[in-house]
Amino acid sequence: MSNHLKDQSSPYLLQHAENPVNWYPWCSEAFEEAERQDKPVFLSIGYSTCHWCHVMAHESFEDREIADILNRYFISIKVDREERPDIDSVYMNVCQALTGSGGWPMSIFMTAEQKPFYAGTYFPPESSRGMTGFRELLLTIADRWKYRKADLQESAEYILSHIGAGEDGFWGSAGKNNDTETGDRLPMLAAKIFSQTFDKMFGGFGMAPKFPTPHNLIFLTLYSWLYYFQKPESGFAENDMGDSFFQVQKTLEQMRRGGIFDHIGFGFSRYSTDRYYLVPHFEKMLYDNALLIIAYSAAHKLTGEDILLDTAKKTADYIFREMTGSDGEFYSAQDADCDGEEGKYYVWDYDEVCEILGKKKGEEFCRYFGITPQGNFEGKNIPNLLNGNAFSDRFAREREILYDYRKRRTVLHLDDKVLTSWNSLMICALTVLYRITGEQRYLLAAERTYQYIEENLAQGNVLYVSCRNNVRSVQGFLDEYAYYTMALLSLYEVVFQEKYLKRAKQICEEARRQFEDEKNGGYFLYGTNNDNLITRPKETYDGALPSGNSVMAYCLTRLSQITDNGSYRRAAESQLTFMHAAAENYPAGSCMFLIALLFYENPPQKITVVLEKQDSPDHIIRSLPLYADIRMLEEQTEEYKLLNGKTTYYVCKDYMCLPPVNEVP
């Protein structure tokens, strides 16, 4: 029998629509019922490709006895964290404050007024290995609600007073610093922090588990480019800069070699469970792959190493093949689980490979990709190149055979929800790939995604979080506006069409209208068009994704540089000041802000290209620096003329303009 989730569009909520738990979506009806029936609220937050969400669902939410306890004593609410990042952010802060950690599934117990009094993540159905069982926990809370409700309500008030205290206090102090301390200190400190935690043997930072966090790698690449490769006279220790980019190169190569990269179907999994990047958590997320395309592309532009660009292109191929809809939209994620078993879709038996490819070719393939009879993961094999074998496409045909076989062998769940923010990241990734390769397919894909967002996820200047089956979810939060502004600026930077710059300004201004804290600085996560929750957070720390405040710092900085507009410059400086205070104690946690700061301190050179009729923009753009503001003119003007009848480059940098030249600067 269906519950209240049956009419939702979220794949995650629909996964629970037939649970015996009487789930509600987040809605006023649920809280009104809790008030009317005098019941506490159980809030469960997760997402459709989350392994432990599946486990808890199977063990507890599909269990009739546990469902009866929930239905008898609680009002139960399910939330898709990808559709409601505002709810997720508020209660994740609660979970981390009460338990010292957080994650999904997130389990929150609260009053009908949305005030939390208990929090956790995954609970097994029965108590074991020192973990409280979910059944026992539910009965204990139900008993306390009946006999000691005042104590729980007092706890809720105490928790709320503490998690809300930072809103005016901490952020207020950040906004009151009117002296913008820019310069190199925070980027230098962040680079030092990364250097201290770098795994010299196997790449990455810290020990297992290792997350890609590609925006950190992008920061280190830009930092190295600006202060080591471009400004050797800057006075920085050469080893420090060389070490920073070595960390990037080592990490990118190790990830490409490891099992975190899918050597059969391409694309990257969410993180590595071990130090070596061999065994991943097998779920694949759109945002990771988009950001990794940028990281690999930028590193290739700096070094010219083919394998870096090859990885970026193969990752894009994976997205096009498995994560793209018919109208150019990009889906959210692929599951880690298959037939109830994590990683089953991706692993191989030695004999299985030899049988499919034939004994001779199979043995050669297995030797190359580290596949053995003993296996490297629970008796089976994750293909990898950690054995040090040279990168090669000599097994391309065999890989395609195994890829086709794998798709027939079992089915992998796809979360086909289309998220505005993550699709915006893919637009950015594709424009970077176009700038580096000059291949039209990347630009065309980016423009199709822009068109999809405009037609399905925007209404005037108002954005929506997601869309699925032509149904839009709630109105957008800060991330939607910040990321989409960044995507529009990326498009403008490669096609030079005024419509993209105009649209970027519109979306950015809407973000400022809805989310800006004019009194204390920065931007709230949810705005004037969204629901009010128990607190109103401002996120500045970059987790798996850059924070909306970091991205706003970047967008405002770039708008000020592209338009030479004083209003944007003042807004950028205000946001950089706010973020500087927020990132002061741990700048390595706000790398997207540091990227914005590097742009602010080191404005990109401006290159105007006047094309000779025989030259194409696709050919020219790939030869130009990635760190540059480019404008292409198909015909000469009074101001910009052809020199010697050939394609001509006008370059302005370091506050001066150079004579026109016919060679790429």
TORSE-259790 format. One record per residue (C-alpha): z, y, x. Coordinates in pm, whole numbers, padded with zeros to 5 digits, always signed. Layout:
// TORSE-259790
ZYX
...
// end
This chain:
// TORSE-259790
+00000+00000+00000
-00103+00337+00144
+00145+00614+00217
+00094+00992+00226
-00132+00970+00535
-00427+00805+00361
-00612+01134+00302
-00566+01271+00654
-00858+01303+00900
-00665+01241+01224
-00738+00893+01368
-00375+00871+01477
-00238+00941+01131
-00489+00706+00974
-00371+00429+01208
-00038+00454+01022
-00172+00502+00670
-00109+00137+00578
+00233+00109+00741
+00514+00006+00506
+00688+00325+00623
+00647+00597+00361
+00503+00846+00611
+00434+01209+00528
+00218+01442+00735
+00390+01763+00848
+00405+01955+00518
+00643+02150+00299
+00661+01860+00051
+00828+01638+00311
+01101+01888+00391
+01153+01968+00024
+01203+01595-00040
+01453+01573+00243
+01647+01864+00093
+01629+01725-00261
+01734+01373-00161
+01985+01492+00101
+01825+01286+00378
+01768+01352+00747
+01411+01372+00873
+01264+01128+01125
+00974+01291+01310
+00743+01068+01514
+00484+01238+01739
+00205+01059+01926
-00170+01026+01957
-00426+00760+01881
-00492+00624+02232
-00126+00614+02341
-00027+00262+02453
+00345+00291+02382
+00271+00453+02046
+00083+00134+01958
+00371-00080+02081
+00634+00102+01876
+00406+00102+01573
+00356-00274+01594
+00719-00356+01670
+00890-00115+01431
+00664+00077+01193
+00482-00238+01081
+00812-00426+01042
+00911-00447+00677
+01286-00449+00739
+01280-00143+00967
+01044+00031+00726
+01289-00033+00442
+01568+00131+00646
+01350+00434+00715
+01242+00462+00352
+01598+00422+00221
+01777+00665+00450
+01516+00904+00593
+01213+01115+00516
+00959+01010+00781
+00692+01243+00920
+00400+01156+01150
+00235+01419+01372
-00074+01393+01592
+00022+01594+01900
-00344+01680+01966
-00380+01839+01622
-00040+02011+01625
+00040+02114+01984
+00282+02374+01845
+00508+02111+01687
+00473+01889+01992
+00570+02172+02228
+00877+02278+02032
+01020+01928+01997
+00916+01815+02345
+01140+02093+02477
+01418+01949+02264
+01354+01596+02388
+01351+01705+02753
+01663+01914+02710
+01858+01631+02545
+01733+01334+02746
+01606+01481+03074
+01256+01349+03014
+00983+01340+02754
+00674+01152+02652
+00505+00977+02366
+00585+00836+02121
+00839+01111+02068
+01119+01037+01821
+01312+01330+01673
+01586+01325+01411
+01649+01655+01235
+01768+01830+00922
+01555+01943+00631
+01557+02288+00796
+01369+02135+01093
+01674+02161+01321
+01695+01863+01561
+02017+01676+01636
+01889+01367+01823
+01581+01291+02033
+01418+01015+02232
+01082+00855+02301
+01008+00482+02265
+01278+00260+02117
+01247-00122+02108
+01318-00273+01767
+01635-00444+01894
+01876-00333+02167
+01780-00484+02503
+01785-00406+02877
+02024-00119+02822
+01799+00045+02560
+01927+00117+02212
+01733-00069+01944
+01552+00135+01681
+01709-00061+01395
+02060+00000+01531
+01985+00367+01594
+01858+00422+01240
+02163+00260+01084
+02400+00455+01309
+02238+00789+01223
+02227+00701+00853
+02599+00618+00865
+02685+00943+01043
+02473+01141+00798
+02670+00988+00513
+03018+01024+00658
+02993+01289+00933
+02699+01504+00830
+02878+01824+00926
+02900+01702+01287
+02524+01639+01300
+02452+01977+01146
+02683+02144+01399
+02499+01964+01680
+02167+02082+01539
+02285+02444+01536
+02414+02414+01892
+02085+02263+02015
+01879+02525+01834
+02084+02810+01979
+02025+02681+02332
+01655+02601+02311
+01591+02935+02144
+01786+03137+02398
+01504+03147+02648
+01260+03318+02414
+01394+03670+02451
+01607+03628+02762
+01385+03458+03016
+01053+03587+02890
+01195+03932+02841
+01289+03952+03206
+00940+03841+03299
+00784+04115+03093
+01004+04393+03228
+00871+04366+03581
+00616+04648+03584
+00543+04626+03956
+00260+04377+03992
+00336+04184+04308
+00001+04034+04388
-00126+03928+04727
-00115+03593+04898
+00251+03494+04884
+00250+03272+04574
-00074+03090+04661
+00058+03031+05013
+00388+02900+04878
+00208+02669+04634
-00012+02532+04913
+00299+02467+05120
+00463+02279+04832
+00154+02062+04792
+00146+01999+05167
+00508+01881+05163
+00445+01630+04883
+00098+01512+04994
+00055+01137+05048
-00135+01135+05378
-00199+00763+05361
-00340+00728+05010
-00404+01079+04881
-00249+01255+04587
+00089+01422+04566
+00424+01254+04536
+00465+00885+04467
+00362+00671+04171
+00264+00733+03902
-00010+00969+04021
-00187+01198+03777
-00520+01357+03875
-00413+01713+03772
-00756+01839+03881
-00670+02207+03828
-00435+02171+04127
-00725+02038+04335
-00951+02320+04212
-00688+02573+04322
-00657+02416+04667
-01037+02412+04702
-01068+02781+04611
-00770+02871+04828
-00924+02691+05127
-01264+02847+05063
-01131+03201+05048
-00882+03197+05332
-01012+02939+05575
-01387+02908+05535
-01458+03269+05431
-01186+03464+05609
-01101+03298+05940
-00975+03635+06055
-00709+03642+05781
-00437+03540+06022
-00338+03222+05840
-00268+02917+06052
-00592+02725+06076
-00418+02393+06035
-00258+02505+05709
-00596+02585+05553
-00767+02282+05700
-00482+02066+05573
-00518+02208+05220
-00879+02107+05189
-00819+01776+05366
-00570+01701+05088
-00841+01768+04832
-01101+01555+05010
-00863+01266+05068
-00743+01266+04708
-01093+01289+04557
-01224+01008+04778
-00924+00784+04709
-00958+00835+04334
-01329+00753+04349
-01253+00439+04548
-00965+00327+04331
-00949+00158+03995
-00861+00488+03828
-01241+00538+03843
-01431+00292+03625
-01685+00145+03868
-01867-00035+03586
-01893+00232+03316
-01786+00542+03513
-01533+00806+03415
-01165+00834+03506
-00856+00690+03345
-00555+00907+03271
-00342+00825+03574
-00264+00565+03839
+00045+00351+03794
+00063+00287+04169
+00046+00484+04491
-00303+00360+04582
-00498+00464+04269
-00575+00096+04211
-00414+00018+03874
-00461+00290+03614
-00316+00350+03275
-00651+00262+03129
-00687+00524+02858
-00961+00781+02923
-00918+01141+02810
-01195+01398+02768
-00995+01676+02933
-00926+01478+03253
-01291+01397+03297
-01405+01753+03225
-01167+01901+03481
-01250+01631+03736
-01621+01714+03704
-01532+02069+03807
-01305+01953+04091
-01565+01716+04240
-01847+01967+04194
-01656+02249+04362
-01560+02026+04655
-01924+01920+04692
-02037+02281+04699
-01795+02344+04983
-01883+02037+05191
-02224+01916+05079
-02088+01559+05062
-02315+01359+04834
-02048+01124+04703
-01855+01414+04551
-02154+01531+04348
-02242+01170+04269
-01894+01124+04120
-01924+01440+03911
-02265+01335+03777
-02154+00978+03703
-01852+01114+03517
-02081+01335+03308
-02305+01031+03245
-02002+00845+03110
-01918+01133+02875
-02277+01155+02751
-02298+00781+02696
-01964+00704+02532
-01791+01025+02426
-02068+01235+02270
-02153+01277+01903
-02493+01324+01744
-02461+01704+01731
-02351+01748+02091
-01978+01741+02021
-01745+01550+02253
-01484+01302+02134
-01124+01305+02250
-01030+00974+02408
-01080+00602+02454
-00787+00366+02416
-00608+00180+02693
-00551-00119+02464
-00797-00377+02342
-00705-00669+02116
-00343-00563+02163
-00362-00594+02543
-00363-00300+02782
-00664-00294+03014
-00829-00607+02875
-01158-00424+02829
-01179-00327+03198
-01062-00631+03396
-01263-00930+03523
-01230-01291+03637
-01402-01377+03963
-01578-01677+03804
-01679-01465+03505
-01865-01218+03727
-02037-01497+03921
-02144-01667+03601
-02295-01348+03458
-02472-01233+03775
-02549-01570+03929
-02358-01727+04216
-02522-01543+04507
-02535-01196+04356
-02198-01245+04191
-02028-01331+04519
-02189-01030+04689
-02081-00802+04404
-01726-00936+04414
-01701-00888+04790
-01818-00531+04760
-01584-00436+04473
-01274-00625+04591
-01285-00892+04319
-01112-01216+04422
-01018-01550+04262
-00649-01447+04289
-00704-01108+04124
-00541-00772+04189
-00395-00710+03844
-00203-00974+03650
-00434-01250+03774
-00750-01058+03692
-00948-00792+03878
-00997-00418+03861
-01320-00337+04052
-01251-00093+04335
-01363+00021+04680
-01021+00053+04840
-01141-00207+05090
-01322+00075+05268
-01676-00041+05186
-01937+00234+05211
-02041+00408+04891
-02371+00268+04771
-02578+00219+04456
-02725-00110+04578
-02556-00297+04292
-02677-00056+04022
-02867-00325+03832
-02575-00570+03846
-02338-00299+03732
-02559-00230+03428
-02561-00601+03342
-02182-00614+03354
-02156-00290+03158
-02372-00429+02877
-02178-00755+02880
-01844-00571+02870
-01947-00377+02558
-02028-00705+02383
-01719-00885+02510
-01471-00676+02312
-01440-00346+02129
-01261-00039+02261
-01103+00207+02017
-01250+00558+02026
-01066+00866+01905
-01363+01055+01763
-01164+01366+01678
-01336+01678+01818
-01095+01924+01976
-01198+02286+02032
-01000+02328+02354
-01119+02006+02518
-01481+02066+02415
-01450+02410+02571
-01344+02245+02897
-01655+02027+02883
-01870+02337+02840
-01710+02476+03157
-01770+02149+03341
-02134+02129+03239
-02207+02488+03338
-02059+02419+03683
-02276+02108+03716
-02579+02311+03614
-02500+02579+03871
-02482+02315+04144
-02774+02091+04045
-03006+02317+03847
-03057+02025+03605
-03137+02156+03258
-02973+01863+03080
-02630+01996+03168
-02706+02345+03043
-02864+02216+02722
-02561+01996+02655
-02326+02290+02708
-02525+02508+02467
-02530+02233+02203
-02152+02207+02222
-02122+02583+02185
-02339+02561+01874
-02123+02280+01735
-01805+02481+01784
-01958+02785+01615
-02076+02582+01316
-01779+02349+01272
-01470+02488+01442
-01503+02864+01397
-01494+03088+01093
-01572+03437+01206
-01331+03502+01492
-01083+03240+01371
-01085+02905+01549
-00960+02565+01432
-00790+02298+01640
-01011+02004+01555
-01274+01853+01332
-01345+01497+01222
-01588+01374+00957
-01670+01737+00875
-01305+01809+00796
-01132+02082+00996
-00763+02067+01075
-00525+02362+01109
-00607+02704+01249
-00606+02726+01625
-00329+02803+01871
-00339+02999+02196
-00513+02719+02389
-00809+02711+02152
-00877+03083+02200
-00809+03091+02574
-01017+02783+02654
-01306+02888+02432
-01312+03235+02587
-01333+03067+02928
-01619+02845+02806
-01812+03144+02671
-01771+03327+03001
-01896+03016+03182
-02207+03012+02965
-02266+03381+03022
-02241+03327+03397
-02532+03081+03397
-02772+03209+03130
-02691+03583+03144
-02729+03622+02767
-02533+03908+02617
-02442+03701+02307
-02204+03484+02511
-02026+03781+02667
-02000+03953+02329
-01854+03637+02174
-01609+03597+02462
-01480+03948+02397
-01442+03876+02025
-01246+03556+02078
-01031+03711+02349
-00947+04009+02128
-00855+03772+01844
-00624+03588+02085
-00458+03916+02176
-00421+04008+01809
-00263+03678+01706
-00057+03569+02007
+00027+03861+02237
+00390+03961+02286
+00342+04333+02336
+00712+04390+02398
+00790+04128+02663
+00449+04027+02790
+00260+03699+02775
+00127+03507+02478
+00304+03287+02227
+00178+02933+02170
+00137+02987+01798
+00040+03310+01633
+00039+03516+01319
-00201+03278+01142
+00009+02966+01212
+00320+02810+01059
+00659+02937+01173
+00869+02676+01354
+01230+02680+01471
+01133+02850+01800
+00826+03035+01922
+00750+02911+02274
+00541+03063+02549
+00399+02797+02775
+00336+02897+03136
+00368+02567+03320
+00048+02372+03379
+00098+02008+03287
-00191+01767+03240
-00378+02074+03116
-00357+02438+03226
-00130+02643+03002
-00278+02891+02757
-00103+03175+02938
-00260+03072+03270
-00605+03053+03114
-00557+03393+02948
-00477+03539+03291
-00807+03396+03416
-01010+03514+03115
-00875+03868+03125
-00931+03888+03501
-01289+03768+03469
-01362+03997+03175
-01235+04293+03376
-01459+04199+03669
-01770+04121+03466
-01748+04428+03241
-01577+04678+03476
-01373+04771+03170
-01043+04950+03234
-00880+04810+02922
-00942+04453+03035
-00823+04540+03385
-00492+04669+03251
-00454+04366+03025
-00528+04136+03320
-00275+04310+03541
-00013+04290+03268
-00071+03917+03223
-00073+03854+03598
+00260+04038+03622
+00406+03825+03343
+00279+03502+03496
+00394+03604+03844
+00753+03625+03720
+00720+03298+03529
+00573+03112+03829
+00800+03264+04093
+01033+02966+04132
+00764+02697+04139
+00412+02838+04181
+00259+02492+04231
+00326+02434+03861
+00097+02718+03753
-00222+02660+03949
-00455+02801+03685
-00266+03129+03709
-00300+03111+04089
-00675+03070+04047
-00677+03385+03831
-00470+03562+04096
-00713+03458+04371
-01002+03596+04165
-00812+03920+04110
-00732+03961+04480
-01076+03844+04598
-01342+03965+04352
-01653+03745+04376
-01959+03901+04531
-02219+04018+04281
-02571+03885+04328
-02862+04020+04127
-03175+03806+04158
-03520+03940+04073
-03737+03636+04016
-04093+03608+04136
-04297+03447+03860
-04340+03113+04042
-03963+03064+04090
-03746+02916+03815
-03382+03003+03741
-03296+02630+03764
-03421+02612+04121
-03262+02939+04231
-02918+02896+04075
-02840+02577+04262
-02899+02751+04595
-02656+03035+04521
-02281+03037+04599
-02055+02898+04330
-01802+03177+04387
-02025+03466+04285
-02113+03671+03979
-02485+03619+03932
-02742+03803+03724
-03106+03695+03709
-03393+03924+03611
-03726+03766+03526
-03900+04099+03581
-03831+04380+03825
-03683+04705+03699
-03666+05059+03830
-03332+04975+03990
-03410+04621+04105
-03758+04571+04253
-03927+04278+04422
-03928+04298+04799
-04252+04180+04964
-04365+04035+04632
-04108+03753+04663
-03787+03661+04482
-03535+03922+04591
-03156+03916+04620
-02935+04223+04580
-02580+04154+04702
-02267+04365+04658
-01938+04253+04812
-01627+04394+04977
-01683+04725+04793
-02031+04781+04937
-02389+04690+04847
-02625+04541+05104
-02999+04595+05143
-03222+04364+04933
-03337+04043+05102
-03578+03757+05030
-03350+03484+05163
-03062+03324+04972
-02744+03513+05076
// end
